Amino acid sequence: MDRSFLAACEREPLQFSGAILAHGTLLVIAPDGRVSHVAANVAEWLDTPAEALLGLPAPENLAAALLMLSPKAGSRLALEAALHAPLGLLDLVASRNGHGAVAVELTRHHPDAQPSYPAPLPETPRDEAELAASRSELVRLIAEMTGFRRVMYYQFREEGDGEVIAEARLDEIYGSYLGLRFPASDIPQIARALYLKNPWHLIPDAASKPVPVLGREAAQPDLACSDLRSVSAVHRIYLTNMGVRASLSFPLIVGGTLTALIACHHDAPRQPSLAALELAHQLVRGHAIAVSAYQLRRRMQWLDGLGRHLDAARCLLQRHGDMLSAWPELGAWLLREFQADGVTLCLGESHSSAGKPFEAGALTALDGWFRERQGEFVWASDNLSQQVPDYPLSEIAGALAVRVKYGRTGDLRVYFCRLEHIHEVAWGGNPDKPVEHHDGALGIAPRRSFEKWVEKRLGYSRPWDKEARLLGFKLRELLGEIDPGRD
């Protein structure tokens, strides 16, 4: 994997690209109400040269529309058929960036492409089966609404990779990405941050030449909230290598976090109407609300059950009075609750185990390393050999560690372990080859193959989910209640 390539992607100033996509034009209105920047093609759209707009107050027809835009940073206004222009009716989308400037995007109005309203998505799912059905219905509806031939539900995993967990393909387009995983490097963090600021990102034609943005000063405008901002040259090549000419993405945001993308691909240029985009955005947003409600209800049910389980462990500890005498019963309880293969209790230099114990060298390496991480109280890994220095060859591949102050002498550590779980992961291309060839212009370009590539994963355990980590914090609270050093 070429680390310099990935680092360059993360540093690319996407929102300050100084160019826009060719299917529209752009004016940037500074906080003083004057035009600070325009796209070089503005004369084709408004029949007014760029030089006649720069530095002057916003045109009256635009200024009137912008009165409806909130002064709050990140606010957005979308108006269909807002302007009459030489090219015909234009749609207007305005967004206010963090510096108070307003980016005004103008695109052709498509009166013949008004979408019909689909049946509403199901209410909050009751279980995983209904949640999966909701995902499938969402991508099917968006495929019908936008006309894109492939629509994918691209779920981000905890480690940053993405996985296609639902897919709709119109006209039975060749090949499927369903079930394939893609490395985190395919969507850099700098691009993910921009998805949080935009309801969608449309690329009607990845092969079109970007249009420069002209300004009164050298500094480029902040187009973080503008859908017209130009696309990274690397991303355009990436799409070409996938056989994609038009792309459309809707962010799925749950609890303020980007959890998935609804990614739409088409093998020819395609530009849905503003009405279709707005309606698809509302569907995605409604689905995100349903997912959030489902996750909250599931978490509350889990916490209710956890409270009852912890009460049983609390009674056990109170009955015995200390950890060591309670260990035979407590160890068995911990194995069940954490779904671990083994658990080890360390107090000072002594330790007790239940289930499958760590080998002596493995425990020494893990305990010595974790004890030095004084600011970390609950920690988990599904690949100890990669994260713990000097960790020896061991059949135990993963651990969840809990630390709590105990007595006046030091910390009590509890280590849950899981054995190596050899399994296969299907990737969309080789994840170790994000770059493959020299293109003669960029220097390095993205990989060309996205065919299924199966990795046999060695050295990993079953992963520790969020519930296991939360249970670790709850266990820490419980153990703190019986600290003999407490007053």
Backbone hydrogen bonds, N-H to C=O, Kabsch-Sander energy under -0.5 kcal/mol:
donor,donor_aa,acceptor,acceptor_aa,energy
3,R,1,M,-1.0
6,L,2,D,-1.6
7,A,3,R,-2.6
8,A,4,S,-2.1
9,C,5,F,-1.9
10,E,6,L,-1.9
11,R,7,A,-1.3
12,E,8,A,-0.9
12,E,9,C,-0.6
14,L,12,E,-2.1
16,F,13,P,-1.3
17,S,14,L,-1.0
20,I,211,V,-2.5
21,L,228,L,-2.7
24,G,21,L,-0.8
25,T,106,L,-2.0
27,L,104,V,-1.9
28,V,37,H,-2.9
29,I,27,L,-0.5
29,I,102,V,-3.1
30,A,28,V,-0.6
30,A,34,R,-3.1
33,G,30,A,-2.5
35,V,56,L,-3.0
36,S,28,V,-2.7
36,S,34,R,-0.6
37,H,28,V,-1.2
38,V,214,L,-2.4
39,A,26,L,-2.3
40,A,212,P,-2.8
42,V,39,A,-1.8
44,E,41,N,-1.2
45,W,41,N,-0.8
45,W,42,V,-0.7
46,L,42,V,-2.9
47,D,43,A,-1.7
52,A,49,P,-0.9
53,L,50,A,-1.7
54,L,50,A,-2.2
55,G,35,V,-3.2
56,L,53,L,-1.8
58,A,33,G,-1.9
62,L,59,P,-0.7
63,A,59,P,-2.9
64,A,60,E,-2.3
65,A,61,N,-1.0
66,L,62,L,-2.4
67,L,63,A,-0.7
67,L,64,A,-0.7
68,M,65,A,-1.6
69,L,66,L,-1.6
74,G,96,R,-3.0
75,S,72,K,-2.0
77,L,94,A,-2.6
79,L,92,L,-3.3
82,A,79,L,-0.6
82,A,90,L,-1.5
83,L,90,L,-1.7
85,A,83,L,-0.5
85,A,88,G,-1.3
87,L,45,W,-0.6
88,G,85,A,-2.4
90,L,83,L,-2.5
91,D,107,T,-2.9
92,L,79,L,-3.0
93,V,105,E,-2.2
94,A,77,L,-2.8
95,S,103,A,-1.9
96,R,75,S,-2.1
97,N,95,S,-0.5
97,N,101,A,-2.5
100,G,97,N,-1.7
102,V,29,I,-2.7
103,A,95,S,-2.8
104,V,27,L,-3.4
104,V,102,V,-0.6
105,E,93,V,-3.2
105,E,103,A,-0.6
106,L,25,T,-2.3
107,T,91,D,-1.7
108,R,23,H,-0.6
109,H,89,L,-2.4
113,A,110,H,-1.3
114,Q,111,P,-0.5
131,L,127,D,-2.0
132,A,128,E,-2.5
133,A,129,A,-2.2
134,S,130,E,-2.1
135,R,131,L,-1.9
136,S,132,A,-2.1
137,E,133,A,-2.3
138,L,134,S,-2.1
139,V,135,R,-2.2
140,R,136,S,-1.8
141,L,137,E,-2.4
142,I,138,L,-2.2
143,A,139,V,-2.0
144,E,140,R,-2.1
145,M,141,L,-2.5
146,T,142,I,-2.4
147,G,143,A,-2.0
150,R,265,H,-2.0
151,V,168,A,-2.6
152,M,263,A,-3.0
153,Y,166,A,-2.9
154,Y,152,M,-0.9
154,Y,261,L,-3.3
155,Q,153,Y,-0.9
155,Q,163,E,-2.7
156,F,259,T,-2.6
157,R,161,D,-3.5
160,G,157,R,-2.0
162,G,182,F,-2.9
163,E,155,Q,-2.3
164,V,180,L,-2.3
165,I,153,Y,-2.4
165,I,163,E,-0.8
166,A,153,Y,-0.7
168,A,151,V,-2.8
170,L,149,R,-2.2
172,E,169,R,-1.0
173,I,170,L,-1.1
179,G,164,V,-3.0
180,L,177,Y,-2.4
181,R,426,A,-2.3
182,F,162,G,-3.2
186,D,183,P,-2.0
187,I,184,A,-1.4
191,A,188,P,-0.7
192,R,188,P,-2.0
193,A,189,Q,-2.3
194,L,190,I,-0.9
195,Y,191,A,-1.3
196,L,192,R,-0.8
196,L,193,A,-0.6
197,K,194,L,-1.6
198,N,195,Y,-0.7
201,H,249,S,-2.0
203,I,247,S,-3.4
206,A,245,R,-3.6
208,S,205,D,-1.7
211,V,20,I,-3.0
213,V,18,G,-2.3
214,L,38,V,-3.5
214,L,212,P,-0.5
216,R,36,S,-1.8
223,L,15,Q,-2.8
223,L,221,P,-0.8
226,S,223,L,-1.6
229,R,226,S,-0.8
230,S,19,A,-2.2
236,R,232,S,-2.2
237,I,233,A,-1.9
238,Y,234,V,-2.2
239,L,235,H,-2.5
240,T,236,R,-2.2
241,N,237,I,-2.7
242,M,238,Y,-1.1
242,M,239,L,-0.5
243,G,240,T,-1.5
244,V,239,L,-2.9
245,R,266,H,-2.7
246,A,266,H,-2.1
247,S,203,I,-2.3
248,L,264,C,-2.0
249,S,201,H,-2.0
250,F,262,I,-1.8
252,L,260,A,-2.9
253,I,251,P,-0.7
254,V,252,L,-0.5
254,V,257,T,-2.4
257,T,254,V,-1.4
259,T,252,L,-2.4
259,T,257,T,-0.9
260,A,252,L,-1.3
261,L,154,Y,-2.2
262,I,250,F,-2.8
263,A,152,M,-2.1
263,A,261,L,-0.9
264,C,248,L,-3.5
264,C,262,I,-0.5
265,H,150,R,-3.1
266,H,246,A,-1.9
270,R,204,P,-1.9
277,L,273,S,-2.2
278,E,274,L,-2.6
279,L,275,A,-2.2
280,A,276,A,-2.5
281,H,277,L,-2.4
282,Q,278,E,-2.0
283,L,279,L,-2.0
284,V,280,A,-2.4
285,R,281,H,-2.7
286,G,282,Q,-2.6
287,H,283,L,-2.3
288,A,284,V,-2.4
289,I,285,R,-2.0
290,A,286,G,-2.0
291,V,287,H,-2.6
292,S,288,A,-2.5
293,A,289,I,-2.3
294,Y,290,A,-2.4
295,Q,291,V,-2.7
296,L,292,S,-2.3
297,R,293,A,-2.5
298,R,294,Y,-2.6
299,R,295,Q,-2.4
300,M,296,L,-2.5
301,Q,297,R,-2.3
302,W,298,R,-2.2
303,L,299,R,-2.7
304,D,300,M,-2.3
305,G,301,Q,-2.0
306,L,302,W,-2.6
307,G,303,L,-2.4
308,R,304,D,-1.3
309,H,305,G,-2.0
310,L,306,L,-2.9
311,D,307,G,-1.7
312,A,308,R,-1.3
313,A,309,H,-1.7
314,R,310,L,-2.7
315,C,311,D,-2.2
316,L,312,A,-1.8
317,L,313,A,-2.3
318,Q,314,R,-2.5
319,R,315,C,-2.2
320,H,316,L,-1.7
321,G,317,L,-2.9
326,A,322,D,-1.3
327,W,323,M,-0.9
327,W,324,L,-0.6
329,E,326,A,-0.6
330,L,326,A,-3.1
331,G,327,W,-3.6
332,A,328,P,-0.9
333,W,329,E,-1.8
334,L,330,L,-2.7
335,L,331,G,-2.1
336,R,332,A,-1.6
337,E,333,W,-2.5
338,F,334,L,-2.4
339,Q,335,L,-0.6
339,Q,336,R,-0.7
340,A,335,L,-1.5
341,D,417,C,-2.5
342,G,417,C,-1.4
343,V,354,A,-2.4
344,T,415,Y,-2.5
345,L,352,S,-3.5
346,C,344,T,-0.5
346,C,413,R,-3.3
347,L,350,S,-2.4
348,G,411,D,-0.9
350,S,347,L,-1.8
352,S,345,L,-2.2
354,A,343,V,-2.4
356,K,341,D,-3.2
363,L,359,E,-2.6
364,T,360,A,-2.3
365,A,361,G,-2.0
366,L,362,A,-2.4
367,D,363,L,-3.0
368,G,364,T,-2.2
369,W,365,A,-1.9
370,F,366,L,-2.8
371,R,367,D,-2.3
372,E,368,G,-0.7
372,E,369,W,-0.6
373,R,369,W,-0.5
373,R,370,F,-1.1
374,Q,372,E,-1.7
376,E,373,R,-1.8
377,F,375,G,-0.5
379,W,401,A,-2.2
381,S,399,A,-2.3
384,L,397,A,-3.0
386,Q,383,N,-1.1
387,Q,383,N,-1.0
388,V,384,L,-2.9
391,Y,388,V,-1.5
397,A,395,E,-0.7
397,A,418,R,-1.5
398,G,418,R,-2.0
399,A,381,S,-2.1
400,L,416,F,-2.0
401,A,379,W,-3.5
402,V,414,V,-2.3
403,R,377,F,-2.6
404,V,412,L,-2.2
406,Y,410,G,-2.4
409,T,406,Y,-0.6
410,G,406,Y,-0.9
412,L,404,V,-3.2
413,R,346,C,-2.8
414,V,402,V,-2.7
415,Y,344,T,-2.9
416,F,400,L,-2.9
416,F,414,V,-0.5
417,C,342,G,-2.9
418,R,398,G,-2.3
420,E,395,E,-2.6
421,H,460,Y,-4.0
422,I,420,E,-0.6
423,H,457,R,-1.2
425,V,455,E,-2.6
427,W,425,V,-0.6
427,W,453,W,-2.9
428,G,181,R,-2.7
429,G,427,W,-1.4
429,G,451,E,-1.6
433,K,430,N,-1.8
436,E,445,A,-1.2
437,H,445,A,-0.7
439,D,437,H,-0.6
444,I,442,L,-0.7
445,A,437,H,-1.6
447,R,434,P,-1.7
453,W,427,W,-2.5
455,E,425,V,-2.9
455,E,453,W,-0.5
457,R,423,H,-3.1
457,R,455,E,-0.8
458,L,456,K,-0.6
461,S,382,D,-2.1
465,D,463,P,-0.6
469,R,465,D,-1.8
470,L,466,K,-2.6
471,L,467,E,-2.5
472,G,468,A,-1.6
473,F,469,R,-1.7
474,K,470,L,-2.3
475,L,471,L,-2.5
476,R,472,G,-2.0
477,E,473,F,-1.9
478,L,474,K,-2.2
479,L,475,L,-2.9
480,G,476,R,-1.8
481,E,477,E,-1.0
481,E,478,L,-0.8
482,I,478,L,-0.5
482,I,479,L,-1.0
483,D,480,G,-1.1
486,R,483,D,-1.8
